[in-house]
């Protein structure tokens, strides 16, 4: 069975954008792929996050993985920092990586364009991401559309290494992107992102979740007048409704006497219904953290076994003999 691999940074609470853009894919792939899904806590250090916050966020992502339906019997969940080989391979690949290649990285360029002084970790981010993938011989990497460049770079790293040593050490992974949900709009109509403060967190208490839904930006068209059917509420509603149901909502907007408040209430109810079992499971997991830690330990054990074998090949290929002593 082919291998699927991906990771999510523990940079804050996950939201419906993360769910439809990543988590749902992880779950859907489980019957056809051996899944390896990690919490990218090494990557989060580029933001110099508070240690206590990092610990909390890392465990929250694990809870979200499990609540979303990732089955530990089918897929392994682990912390990136439980597998030191990630950073060892990053160093080896870094020595074959041209500076100009990393300078073209979009995350790095975005920070520079905004006047932010990037650290070396952010500059090397694509190398670590490539290491995350190549060390497991991943066949597919389910990612958001904005991460496609990183998968292309990963393939470049693999080709460069294989050609330099004239040996097929690394497999070339494929990005797996569902175009229909590649970008989920936030409450302000822009891409949903924690950094924009426009998220809807499906695991919040009902009162707080409703507040997020009701904050969705709309225009000031009076209740009785027709409205633009392709508004932010409809776009989010389409994630939870059938095409026929979405058309009914659009028709109501066009007919008038149907307000954005009505639509937001319908959306809120759909979100609660869609995630009801997940919300219940997450609460149970929060009260059984020993079970959660056992899952992480098992995942880390499997990940270290895989990477240990791969690093033997890599070290032998580049001439490092320290691992043999």
Order of alpha helices (4+ residues) and beta strands (2+ residues): beta-alpha-beta-alpha-alpha-beta-alpha-alpha-alpha-alpha-alpha-beta-alpha-beta-alpha-alpha-alpha-alpha-alpha-alpha
